[in-house]
Amino acid sequence: MGSSADSHRRSLWSATAGEAPLDAAPLAGEARIDLAVIGGGITGCTAALTAAEAGASVILLEGRTIGWGASGRNGGQVIPGLKYDPSEMRAKYGEEAGRRLTAAAGAAAGTVFDRIAKHAIACDAKREGWIQAAHAAPALARVHQRAQDWEAEGAPVERLDAAGVARLTGARGYVGGWIDRRAGTLQPLAYTRGLARAAREAGAALHETTPVERLEPDGGGWRIATPGGTVHARRVIVGTDAYSTPLVPGFTEAMLLVQSVQIATEPLPERILARLLPEGRCCSETRRLAFYFRRSPDGRLLFGGRGAIGDAENPVFRRALVAAMHRIFPDTAGVPVAASWSGQVGLTLDGLPRVQEPAPNLHLGYGYNGRGVAMATVMGGWLARKALHGEAPPLPATPLNPIRWHRLRRPALSAGIAWAWLRDRVGLAG
Ligand SMILES: Cc1cc2nc3c(=O)[nH]c(=O)nc-3n(C[C@H](O)[C@H](O)[C@H](O)COP(=O)(O)OP(=O)(O)OC[C@H]3O[C@@H](n4cnc5c(N)ncnc54)[C@H](O)[C@@H]3O)c2cc1C
């Protein structure tokens, strides 16, 4: 255990990415450009790719290496949709805007798999579906309603009873759930690198080890200062999500950050694999302290859940995660855990991502609430089209407002997570 920031080196993905590192040189000297993208995760790489495909001159600046943030260390579950179901989106945004947003969010996983096919990204992509497993009867009623809502939109979904979830996952303790066949899995670091490679092939210039230190208005555009050089850009997209630094006033207070921790077992023997997620689907559950799990391409169980607040990893959460894995998958009890790592997830109070333009030609997209693989891919496209052509995304733009009492919420969130883990241990999880 140690620093969450550094734990990307311990991730299974760093050791197994089919797409090579980009080895992009740091920025040196001055550049003038149509569009600068800050952040080399899924949001930034998709934005750079979309803009370069549209013929814009693009520079992408990444403080570390491409995929170093959440994009290269997540669970690789490609899940469509937002926190709100189609009927809720229509109620919240009105009939027409709600339908547009439903269509975009529902197509999000397809957008990912289309990108993978178009750019031949070697990221072990599989489109076998996602199961949301319900831990209790009220949660089951909610997810069955969700399935019905998406079914009415023509989505390939199915409601599952307890026996169905047990058969498809091999997991213990769920009372039912639903399966969404639009979803799937991928190797997230390879996916992010593949998007960056495609952006470079489309003409974008990539610079790694190039942390942006200052962002200042410059005529109608922006001046971007980095240790080795300066970029003058007509437009800027910031895709730094939970790894944001204070470049834009109020931005780092617009999200609450929480660690998500993952463990990976040693490869499992065939007798266990025959029962454990046998068709290679991914799964997450309905508890507030939700666990998520899938198989890796080389036959390990990947199991994730909530961790600490801040950068320091807490061994107590890792041990609790191992215990939860053994409870839900008793077959794994004797199997060693081979790797564990963590990353930051950016939460918004209403669970929805944000699209914002806090100053002219400065575009932000963030706040995926742990569901960014598909949504950040969609967001990158939205941001590029908004920045270049003024096209309004289906998610209405909001003002950049820091979360009230931001600093005070941290200890409250921390206590809430510890309490939820405690309840989980005594079998009371809600
Ligand atoms: C452990 C974990 C598991 C997850 N599992 C899933 C999952 O299974 N499915 C799912 O859909 N979502 C999952 N998520 C969420 C998902 O990974 C994120 O929502 C998504 O990757 C966000 O992408 P992004 O490009 O916006 O940000 P990031 O990938 O975090 O990229 C931001 C980048 O910006 C760079 N940066 C920051 N500041 C600067 C600066 N000043 N100058 C230059 N560069 C800068 C950082 O170095 C970083 O590389 C998970 C997240 C975590 C942490």
The ligand as an SDF file (V2000), in Angstrom:
LIG
                    3D

 53 58  0  0  0  0  0  0  0  0999 V2000
  -10.1790    2.4060  -10.0170 C   0  0  0  0  0  0  0  0  0  0  0  0
  -11.2040    2.9630  -10.9720 C   0  0  0  0  0  0  0  0  0  0  0  0
  -12.0990    2.0930  -11.5780 C   0  0  0  0  0  0  0  0  0  0  0  0
  -13.0240    2.5880  -12.5080 C   0  0  0  0  0  0  0  0  0  0  0  0
  -13.8020    1.6970  -13.1880 N   0  0  0  0  0  0  0  0  0  0  0  0
  -14.6020    2.1480  -14.1910 C   0  0  0  0  0  0  0  0  0  0  0  0
  -15.2860    1.2210  -15.0170 C   0  0  0  0  0  0  0  0  0  0  0  0
  -15.1310   -0.0030  -14.8940 O   0  0  0  0  0  0  0  0  0  0  0  0
  -16.1260    1.7110  -15.9660 N   0  0  0  0  0  0  0  0  0  0  0  0
  -16.2850    3.0680  -16.1520 C   0  0  0  0  0  0  0  0  0  0  0  0
  -17.0690    3.4630  -17.0300 O   0  0  0  0  0  0  0  0  0  0  0  0
  -15.5930    3.9720  -15.4230 N   0  0  0  0  0  0  0  0  0  0  0  0
  -14.7410    3.5510  -14.4580 C   0  0  0  0  0  0  0  0  0  0  0  0
  -14.0030    4.4410  -13.7540 N   0  0  0  0  0  0  0  0  0  0  0  0
  -14.1180    5.8920  -14.0840 C   0  0  0  0  0  0  0  0  0  0  0  0
  -13.3090    6.2440  -15.3540 C   0  0  0  0  0  0  0  0  0  0  0  0
  -12.0410    5.6460  -15.3060 O   0  0  0  0  0  0  0  0  0  0  0  0
  -13.1610    7.7680  -15.4730 C   0  0  0  0  0  0  0  0  0  0  0  0
  -14.4380    8.3580  -15.3880 O   0  0  0  0  0  0  0  0  0  0  0  0
  -12.5300    8.1980  -16.7830 C   0  0  0  0  0  0  0  0  0  0  0  0
  -11.3670    7.4640  -17.0340 O   0  0  0  0  0  0  0  0  0  0  0  0
  -12.2020    9.6960  -16.7760 C   0  0  0  0  0  0  0  0  0  0  0  0
  -11.4320    9.9770  -17.9350 O   0  0  0  0  0  0  0  0  0  0  0  0
  -10.7970   11.3970  -18.1620 P   0  0  0  0  0  0  0  0  0  0  0  0
  -10.0590   11.3320  -19.4330 O   0  0  0  0  0  0  0  0  0  0  0  0
  -11.8300   12.4470  -18.0170 O   0  0  0  0  0  0  0  0  0  0  0  0
   -9.7830   11.6120  -16.9410 O   0  0  0  0  0  0  0  0  0  0  0  0
   -8.4220   10.8550  -16.5890 P   0  0  0  0  0  0  0  0  0  0  0  0
   -8.3160    9.5520  -17.2540 O   0  0  0  0  0  0  0  0  0  0  0  0
   -8.3000   10.8570  -15.1070 O   0  0  0  0  0  0  0  0  0  0  0  0
   -7.3040   11.7670  -17.2520 O   0  0  0  0  0  0  0  0  0  0  0  0
   -6.9710   13.0310  -16.7630 C   0  0  0  0  0  0  0  0  0  0  0  0
   -5.5370   13.3030  -17.1750 C   0  0  0  0  0  0  0  0  0  0  0  0
   -5.2720   14.7010  -17.0090 O   0  0  0  0  0  0  0  0  0  0  0  0
   -3.9130   14.8330  -16.6820 C   0  0  0  0  0  0  0  0  0  0  0  0
   -3.7250   16.1590  -16.0760 N   0  0  0  0  0  0  0  0  0  0  0  0
   -4.2530   16.6420  -14.9420 C   0  0  0  0  0  0  0  0  0  0  0  0
   -3.8520   17.9150  -14.7430 N   0  0  0  0  0  0  0  0  0  0  0  0
   -3.0470   18.2350  -15.7920 C   0  0  0  0  0  0  0  0  0  0  0  0
   -2.3240   19.4080  -16.1320 C   0  0  0  0  0  0  0  0  0  0  0  0
   -2.3410   20.5120  -15.3610 N   0  0  0  0  0  0  0  0  0  0  0  0
   -1.5780   19.4020  -17.2720 N   0  0  0  0  0  0  0  0  0  0  0  0
   -1.5480   18.3130  -18.0780 C   0  0  0  0  0  0  0  0  0  0  0  0
   -2.2060   17.1710  -17.7650 N   0  0  0  0  0  0  0  0  0  0  0  0
   -2.9520   17.1390  -16.6420 C   0  0  0  0  0  0  0  0  0  0  0  0
   -3.6560   13.6880  -15.7210 C   0  0  0  0  0  0  0  0  0  0  0  0
   -2.2590   13.3710  -15.6340 O   0  0  0  0  0  0  0  0  0  0  0  0
   -4.4960   12.5790  -16.3230 C   0  0  0  0  0  0  0  0  0  0  0  0
   -3.7450   11.6950  -17.1360 O   0  0  0  0  0  0  0  0  0  0  0  0
  -13.0930    3.9910  -12.7860 C   0  0  0  0  0  0  0  0  0  0  0  0
  -12.2160    4.8690  -12.1370 C   0  0  0  0  0  0  0  0  0  0  0  0
  -11.2720    4.3650  -11.2620 C   0  0  0  0  0  0  0  0  0  0  0  0
  -10.3130    5.3250  -10.6050 C   0  0  0  0  0  0  0  0  0  0  0  0
  1  2  1  0
  2  3  1  0
  2 52  2  0
  3  4  2  0
  4  5  1  0
  4 50  1  0
  5  6  2  0
  6  7  1  0
  6 13  1  0
  7  8  2  0
  7  9  1  0
  9 10  1  0
 10 11  2  0
 10 12  1  0
 12 13  2  0
 13 14  1  0
 14 15  1  0
 14 50  1  0
 15 16  1  0
 16 17  1  0
 16 18  1  0
 18 19  1  0
 18 20  1  0
 20 21  1  0
 20 22  1  0
 22 23  1  0
 23 24  1  0
 24 25  2  0
 24 26  1  0
 24 27  1  0
 27 28  1  0
 28 29  2  0
 28 30  1  0
 28 31  1  0
 31 32  1  0
 32 33  1  0
 33 34  1  0
 33 48  1  0
 34 35  1  0
 35 36  1  0
 35 46  1  0
 36 37  1  0
 36 45  1  0
 37 38  2  0
 38 39  1  0
 39 40  1  0
 39 45  2  0
 40 41  1  0
 40 42  2  0
 42 43  1  0
 43 44  2  0
 44 45  1  0
 46 47  1  0
 46 48  1  0
 48 49  1  0
 50 51  2  0
 51 52  1  0
 52 53  1  0
M  END
$$$$
